[in-house]
Amino acid sequence: MCHGSPHRIGHGLAVFRDDRLIDAIAQAGIHLEFCLTSNLRLGCIERIADHPLLAAKQRGIRFSVNTDDPGAFQCSLSSELELVARQFGLGDADLLAIHADTVAAGFAARGADRRPLGGRVAP
């Protein structure tokens, strides 16, 4: 992080090529934005199972699951979350934790309600 102090990094796949960088990102609390379908269709990963999402989770890196460009990649946030749940064996508690990290990393104005689900409990 010699060239600034990012709060978020889009995609972030290259991070996982360097253990020192992974540790630095985890320690700094930098949020990674993952777009699995986009990464697959653009050839950044050969198969979904190759995505470093679980490595991020195991290393304590906060991340969100995103669509990148839902029109171009024919995906939705729901389909992306279903994909990660199915592919990586994530349960409801994991998905709620991802949601909480997503809300916390958001670009909402100061004073906005940053509690997951607006403070509501998911059904």
QUINORVEN-V266843 format. One record per residue. RES is the residue in one letter. OMEGA is omega in radians with two decimals (NA if undefined). Layout:
RES;OMEGA  RES;OMEGA
This chain:
M;-3.12  C;-3.01  H;3.11  G;-3.11  S;-3.12  P;3.05  H;-3.13  R;3.06  I;3.11  G;-3.14  H;3.02  G;-3.10  L;-3.09  A;3.11  V;-2.99  F;3.04  R;-3.02  D;-3.12  D;3.13  R;3.11  L;3.08  I;-3.14  D;-3.14  A;3.14  I;3.10  A;-3.11  Q;-3.13  A;-3.14  G;-3.13  I;-3.09  H;3.08  L;3.10  E;-3.12  F;3.11  C;-2.96  L;-3.13  T;3.08  S;-3.13  N;3.13  L;-3.06  R;3.09  L;3.10  G;3.12  C;3.03  I;-3.12  E;3.11  R;-3.09  I;-3.13  A;3.13  D;-3.09  H;-3.08  P;-3.12  L;3.14  L;3.09  A;3.10  A;-3.14  K;-3.12  Q;-3.14  R;3.11  G;3.10  I;3.11  R;-3.12  F;3.02  S;3.06  V;-3.02  N;-3.12  T;-3.03  D;3.12  D;-3.02  P;3.12  G;-3.11  A;-3.05  F;3.10  Q;3.09  C;3.07  S;3.09  L;3.11  S;-3.12  S;3.10  E;3.13  L;3.06  E;3.13  L;-3.11  V;3.11  A;-3.11  R;-3.05  Q;-3.03  F;3.08  G;-3.14  L;3.12  G;-3.11  D;-3.14  A;3.10  D;-3.12  L;3.07  L;3.08  A;3.07  I;3.12  H;-3.14  A;3.11  D;3.12  T;-3.14  V;-3.12  A;-3.11  A;-3.06  G;3.14  F;-3.11  A;3.12  A;3.08  R;3.14  G;3.11  A;3.13  D;-3.12  R;3.08  R;3.11  P;-3.14  L;3.12  G;3.14  G;3.11  R;3.06  V;3.13  A;3.13  P;NA
